Amino acid sequence: MTVSTEKNRSWWRRYLAFPLIYKLGIALVLGAVVGLLVGPDIAVVKPLGTVFLRLLQMMVVPVVVFTLVAGVSSGSAGQFGRVGVKIMVYYTLTTMVAITLGLALASLFQPGAGLTLPEGTESAPKEAPPLNEVLMNIVPTNPISAMVEGDMLAVLFFALVFGLALGVLRSSEDERLAGLGENMRRFFEAGAEVTFVAIRGILEYAPIGVFALLAVTLGETGMDALAPLAVLTATVYGGVAVQILLYCLILLVFGHSVRRFFAAAKEPMLMSFVTRSSSGTLPVSMRAAEKMGVDEGVYGFTLPLGATINMDGTAVYVGAAVIFVANVAGVHLSLTELISVALVGVLASVGTAGVPGAGLIMLSLAITQAGLPFGPVALVAGIDALLDMVRSMCNVTGDLAGTRIVDGGARRRRRVFPARQRDGIAAAGEGSTASASAH
């Protein structure tokens, strides 16, 4: 019995010691192969992938609230005002470039040309919320309700206001108030530590979830399903590749190492690709930003904000899909209509949460603006999972690039998380259980 227990422990230690990025890569390949070989019957493993997504989504609200409050309360309001302006300018400009890129590439390669609209596809997708409603709902009437419903813009707003107020309390000249503020901040600091410990355990389950998600996706679609939509798929993937090259250029212009950036960003990029969720990948993205040396007070604000409003990959997809829908419907879009689609796409990105499938909501708003029929959307929805993978990866990459740029390697403020715990989290990302001192 003792020998068997020791063998189990040894196997478990070897599993933990194997780098997470390799475990995810193996799961990715195995999931694709098994899904294509088995076909739709592989859906029996779908619960394994669903559990993984739910585990990640379970941690989103805690990690946003604890990390954002702890990070914002560590700096001054003016400090975060400057960061906020910079990141909003970055997010707006890159989203405008992304949707323009999608429209331009699709206009060049004309995806959907020659396809005809099949019967029974006239049902409209879920209606996107009006822009004024999106803006008004940023301010929650009940922050607890916003957390329960997963309204991340409202949760972000509440955490930001609470964190700024806590920072003011900590800097109060009244020693009693300052002490209360420091105690409250320690509570949120401890909460952030607990969430990251939980995330370490969840990531060890990630390869199983990745395998199930990929196997089910390819098992249900198959390679034949991509044939009539191959040009659209290539256009979206090519557009995302160009967008990521743009991030590399921006990083170089601001004096950052592209190699070091991707060394840290590769895990959240792969995680977002297989989970199709920028919000669900948020804990992994935060750990990657920590490994880059970005200040907690910066990434604790920019990454949750980016996961909610920065949808560069989705913007590329919307631009290409609008042209696809127009071609299937036999409609020629004028330059004015294309510009209006681009503007609406940028605004719509604010109201689409970083969760799987949200791109269809954003697409519906752009199609409405262009006056196109909804029928062809059913064709796009057939391969939406495959397109969602790459656009989610682009969304996360753009968030991390913007975070790295606005942080700018400036003078470091006092860290929110102790170095020992931070290194332990980084070690978990490498699949190692070694102590922080070993790094």
Secondary structure, DSSP 8 states (H G I E B T S, - for coil): -HHHHHHHHHHHHHHHHS-HHHHHHHHHHHHHHHHHHHGGGGGGGHHHHHHHHHHHHHHHHHHHHHHHHHHHTTS-HHHHHHHHHHHHHHHHHHHHHHHHHHHHHHHHH-TTTT----TT----------HHHHHHTTS-S-HHHHHHHT-HHHHHHHHHHHHHHHHHHHT-SSHHHHHHHHHHHHHHHHHHHHHHHHHHHHHHHHHHHHHHHHHHHHHHHTTGGGGGGHHHHHHHHHHHHHHHHHHHHHHHHTT--HHHHHHHHHHHHHHHHHH--TTTTHHHHHHHHHHHT--HHHHHHHHHHHHHH--HHHHHHHHHHHHHHHHHHT----HHHHHHHHHHHHHHGGGS-SSTTHHHHHHHHHHHHHT--STTHHHHHHTHHHHHHHHHHHHHHHHHHHHHHHHTT------SS-HHHHHHHHHHHTT----GGG-
